Amino acid sequence: MSVLNVLLMLSFSVTAPFFNLPNVLYLTIPFLFAFGLPPYLNYKGYLNFSRYYFSIIPVVFLIGVCIHNSAELGDKYLLLTSAAIPLVLFKQKRIINIFFALNVLSFFIIMFYQSRFAPLVQIPPLIAGIYSVCSLLTVFLVIFFIIQYFRDDCEEYEHELEEKNREISQKNSEVHDSITYAKRLQEAIMPPEEEIHKSVTDSFILYKPKDIVAGDFYFAEQQGDYFFVAAADCTGHGVPGAMVSVVCSNALNRAVNELQLLKPGEILDKVREMVVETFKKSNHDVKDGMDISLCVINKKTFEIAWAGANNPLWYINNNEEELKEVTATKQPVGKSENYKSFTTHVFNLAKGAILYLFTDGYADQFGGPKGKKFKYKQLADLILANKNLPMREQGNLLERAFNSWKGNIEQVDDVCIIGLKL
C-alpha cells in the first residue's frame, strides 16, 4: 500500500507541470516521501510506530487534497480507503474503532469546509475527469488489496485448521486404539461370565462401563468347595479407574490364590495392605483404592462369609418376601484415616436363597421424568418385584430398566451388579 501511494504521488508530480498545475506539487512531493517512509521504518524495527503513522498520514493527505480541490471531484470518498487501512494493520478492536471514528470525523469536516469555502485551485474539466478516474482506480485497488489480504489470511487459517484437525483426528484415533486395547487387557483380569455360571448356574452379571475401560470390575475364583465372588468399584472411572482396578484386582488375586486366605475380612485387610504399599512407592500422596462387596460361599454347606468396604450385601432367603441387607465397614480398601479391620459376617442360607453384590453406579444414575437419581430404594423394589424370575432374566430386566431410566442422559458412573442363586 505504501508503494502504491508513492507511485501515485510520483505520477501526479510528473504530470502536474504538463497540465499547468504547479500548485499540486506542494502536496504530491512532500507526501511522496511521507508515503515512502513506512518501509524504511519497518526496516529499522519501528513496526508498531509505522502502523500508527500509516493509519494517520493518508487522512492528513486527503484533508489537504479536499481543501485544495473542489467538492465535485469527490476526494472525500477516498476516506473509505483510509478507513479500511487499520483493519489490515491492527488486531485490537479499540484501535480500529478509534481510527474509523477519525476518518468519519474527517469526512464531515471536509463536507462542512467544501460547502462553505471555494477550492484553492480551479481544475480544468479534462484534468478533473482524469483525476476522478485515478481516484476510482485507487479505491478499487485498495479494496482489492484488503479483500485479497483477508482472503489469503483466511485461506492460511483454514489450511492451518485442516492440519490441526488431521493431527487431532490422528491422535484421537491412536488414543482410542490404545484404550480399546487396554479394554482387552482389563477384560483379561476378569473371569468370563461362563466361568461364574459353572460355579453358580443360576446367576447373572450386569456390567456396564461408563467409558471404554472402567473403574468397576468383578472377581470370581473357585477354590475347592469355596467360591469367591466380588463386585468392586475403584476410585474414578475411565483410564484412571481402570489403572487402579488392575492394582486392586492383582492384590485380590494374590490374597486368594497365593496366600490362600478364606475369611473375606482378612482378605480385604491384606488387599488394603498391598494397595497402600503399591501406591506408597509414588512421590505423590495417592489415596486411591476401592469399595467392594466380597462374598465367600461354601457350596456344600451354603455357609456365607462376607465382608464389604462401603458397599453392602443384599440377600433374599428362600421363600421369604423380604430383602435383607448386611452393612459394610465404612471405609475404603486403600489409604484412610483411623483405619480398622474389615468385619467378616458369617451366616447360613437355605438352597434357593439369592445374593446381590453391587457397586453404586446403578443407584446413582440420573434419569426418569425429573432427571433424578434412581436410588437404592427403587433398586430394592425392582429386585423384590422380580425375585421369582430366573437370574439371567433378572439381569436383563435390570439392564432394560437402567437404560429406560437413563434415557438420553449420559451414564454417570460404571455399573456392576452380580446376582447369585444358591
N, C-alpha and C positions, 0 to 999 in steps of 0.2 A: 504493500500500500504506500509505503514511503517512496519507493522507486516510481510508482505510477504518478504520484503527485509531483515529484521532481521533473518527470518528463513533460507533464502538463505545463508547469511553470516555465520550463525551457522553451516549449513550443510557443507559448504566449509571448515570451520575451523576444524571441527571434522574429515573430510575425508582426508584433506591435508597431515597429517603425514603418513597415511597408503600408500599414493602414492609417498612418498618421495619428497614432495613439501613444505618444511618448509617455503620457502620464501613467499608463498601465505598468510601466517598468518600475514605478515606485512601489508597486505591490508584488510583482512577479519576481524581481531579482532578490529582495530580502527573503521572501518565502521559498525561493529556490534553494537557498542554504538552510532555511528553517526546516523544510521538509526532508532535507538530506541528512539532518543531524542524528535522528534516531538510530540508524545502523551503526554510526560511529560510537554513540553512547552504549549500545549493546556490546560492541567490540571491547570497550573499556570496562565493561562489567556493571554499568549503571542501568540494568534492565528494568528495575522497578520504577526508577525515575523516568526512564524513557517511555514507559506505558502512560504515566500521567501526562507527560509532555505531549505525546502524540494524540492524546484524547482532547487536549485543550487547544493546540495550535491550529487545527482545521476550523474550529469555531471562531477563533480570532481572525483567521484569514477570511472566512465567509462574511463576518460582520464588516470587515473593511471593504470587501468586494461589493456588498449590498449598499453600503454608503456611497461608494464610488459610482455604481451603475444605477440604472432606472429600475423601477418595480416591474416593468414589462418583461425584463429578462428572466425573472423567476429564480434569481440566485438564492433566495431564501429557502427554496425547496431542496437545495443541496445539503441543508442541515439534516435531512433524512439520512444521508450517508454518514455524516459525522456522528449522529446519534447512535448509529449501529456499531461504530468502531469499538466502544467499551465492551460490547458483547464478546468480541474476539480477544480483547486484551486482559479482561478481568474475569474472575470467577465469583467474587463476592457480590451478592445482590445489592448490598447497600451502596457500594461504589458505583455499580452500573446505574442504579436509580438516581444517584446524585448527578452523574454526567448526563443522563437522559433529561433530567429536570433543567440542567443548564442549557441544553440545546433547545428545549421548549421555550424557556425564558428568552433566549436569544432570538428565536423566531418571532415572538410577539414584539420584542423591542424593535427589530428590523421592520416589521409591518407598521408599527407606530411611526418610525422615522421616515419610511418611504411615503407614508400617507401625508406627512407634514412638510417634508423638505424635497427640493428638486435634486436630481443627481448632480454630482460634481462634474461629470463629463457626459456630453451627448454622443451616443454611439450611433454611427450610420446603420440604416436598416440591414444592409448586406452583412456587415460585421456582427450585428445583433443576431441575425439568423445563424451564422456560423458558430457564434458563441453559444447560442441555445442548443445547437446540435451537439457541440462539445460537452456542454453541461449534462445533457441527457445521456450521452455516452458514458460520462463519468459516473452518473447514478447507476446505470446498468452494470458497469464494470465492478463498482464497489459492491453492489448487491450480489452479483455473480460470485465475486471473491468470498463474501461472507457465507453465502449458501454452500459454496464448494468447501470452505473451511469446516463448517459444521457437518457437512456430509462426509468428508474424509474422517473427521473426528468420530462420527457416529459409526462409520464402517470399521474403523480401527477398534472401537469399543465392542462392536458386535463380533468381530473376529476374536478379540481377546475373551469375550464372554463365551463364545463357542469352544475355545481352547480350554477355558476353565471348566465348562460343563463336561467336556470329554474327560478331563482329568478327574473330576468329581465322580463321573459315571464309572470310570475305570477303578478308582479307589473304592467306590461303593460296592462294585462287583467283587473286588478282591476281599473286602471285609465280609460281605455276605457269604462268599465261598468259604472263608475261614471259619465263620460262625456256624455254617451248615456242617462243616467237617467236625467242629467242636461238638455239635449236637450228636453226631455219631459216636464220638468218644464218651460223651456223657451217658448216652443210652447204653454203652458197653459196661458202665459200672452198675447199672440196674439190671436185675434179672428179667428175662422175658416173662410176660404175663402167663404163658403156658406153664412155666415152672411153678408159679404160685398156684395155678389151677390143679397141678399134680398133687401138691401138698394139701390144699383145701379145694375140693372140687367145686363146691358151690360158693363162688366168690366173684368179686369184680374190683377193678382198679379204674377210677376216673382220674386221669392225669392230663391236665391242660395247661401247658406252659403259657405264660403271658407273651413271651418272645420266643425266638427260635430255641434258645437254651434257657434253662430255668434255675432258680434257687431251690425249688422244691425237688425232692427225689423220694423214691420209695426203696425199701430194703427188705429182702426176704432171704432166709437161709434155713435149710433143713439139717439138723444135727441129731441123728438117731431119732428118738421119739419127740424131740423138741423142734418146734417150728418157730423161728424168729421172724417177726414182721414189724415194719415201722413205716410211718409217714412223717417225713421231715421237711422243715421249712427253714432254709438257710437265710442269713441276712441278705437282703436285696433280691433282685431278680435280673434276668438277662445275663450278660457275660460276668459281671462281678459276683452275682449269686451263684452262677454255675461253678466258678473257681472255688468259692467257699464250699460248695456241695461236694467237690472232689476231695477236699481235705477232710470233711466230716464223714463222708462215705468210707474213705480209706481207714479212718480211725475206728469206725463202727465195724468194718470187716476184720480189722486186727483184733479188736476186743472179743469178737465172737469166735473167729476161726483160729487165731494164734494163741490167745490167752484162755480160750475155752470157758469164758465166763457165762453163767446161766441166769443169774439174777439181773433183771433189767436195770435196777437202781445202780448196781455195781458196774454194769456195762456203761451206763451214762456217766458215772463218775470217772471211769477210765478214759472214755471218749473225750470228756471235757479236758482231762489232764493232757491228752495227746494234742488236742486242738490248740490249747493255750501254749503248749510247748512249741508247736509248729510256728505259730504267729509271733512268738517271743523272739524269734531269730530276726525279725524285721526291726529296722531302726525306728519305725513308726509305732504309735500306740494303737495296735489293731484290736478292736473289741468285737470282731465278727464271730459268729457262732451259729447255732441253730435252735429252733424249737422242734420238739419231736414227741411223737406218741409211739412207744416201743412195747410190743407185746411178745411174750414167750408162752407158747401153747404146748402143753403136754398132750399129744394126740391120743394117748391111751387113757389117761385119767380125766381129761378135759379140765385139768387144773390150769388156771390162767395166772400168770405172773406179769405184772405191767408196771411201767414207770413212765412218767411224762415230764417234759420240760415245757411249761406254759400251755401245751395242748392236751386236752383231756381225752378220755376213752369213753365212748358210748356203747352200751350193750342192751340187748333185749333178751331176757331169759326165755326159755321155751314156754310157749302158751301164755305168756304174760302180755299185758296191754300197756306196759309202762316202759319208757326209755330211761334207763338209769345212766348216771354219769359218775366216773371216777375222776376226782380232781387231780390236776397235775401239780408238781412242785413249781412254785412261782419264781423261776429263774431260767435263763437260757443255758444251753450247753456251750460254754465259752467263758470269756473273762467277765467276771461280775463282782460287785462289792458284797460283802457279808455272805460269802459262799457257804452253802450247806449241802450235805449229801442228798442225793435223789432218793425218794421214798419208793420202795417196792411194795406194790399191793398184790396180795395173793388171794384168790377166791376160786371156787368151783362152779362150773356151769353145766347144765344138762345138754345132752346132744340135741342139736337143733337151735341152740342159742346163737345169736347174731352179734358180731363185734363190728364197730365202726371206728376206724382211725382216720384222722383228717388234719389238714392244715387250715389256716384261717382265710384262705383265698376265696372259697365259695361263699362263706357268710359275709365277707367284706365287699362283695361285688355290688356296685351301684346299678340300679335299673328300675324296672317296673314303671307304673304310670306316673310316679312322682320323683323318679330318679334317686331313690333312697337305697340304703344297704339292704341286702337280703336278710341278714342277721341269723343267729343260731336258732332262735325260736321257730322261725319259719322252716329252717332246715330240719329241725327235730320233728315238726308236724308232718313234713313231707315224707320223712323216713317212716314214721309211725303209720301213716296212711297207706303205705305200700310195703309193709314189712312181710306180708304173706307172699309176695311175688318172688320168683327165682332171683338170685342175686344179680345175675347179668342183666335181667330186665330192670331191676332197681337201678343199676348203674346207668343204663340207657335212659331211664326216666329222669334221673338226676341231671344227666347231661342236657337233655331237652329242656328241662325246667330252667337250668342255668342259662342256656342260650336264649330262651324266651324272655327271661328276666333282664338279661343284659341288653338285648335288642341291638340298637346301633351305638350304644355306649361302649367305649374302649374297656377291655378287660384290665382290671386294676392290679391284679396280682396272679401269681401261679396258683393253680388249683390241684389238690391231691386228696382224694378220698378212697379209702380201702374198705370194702365190706367183706366179711368172712362169716360163713355159716358153719358151725361145728357139726 
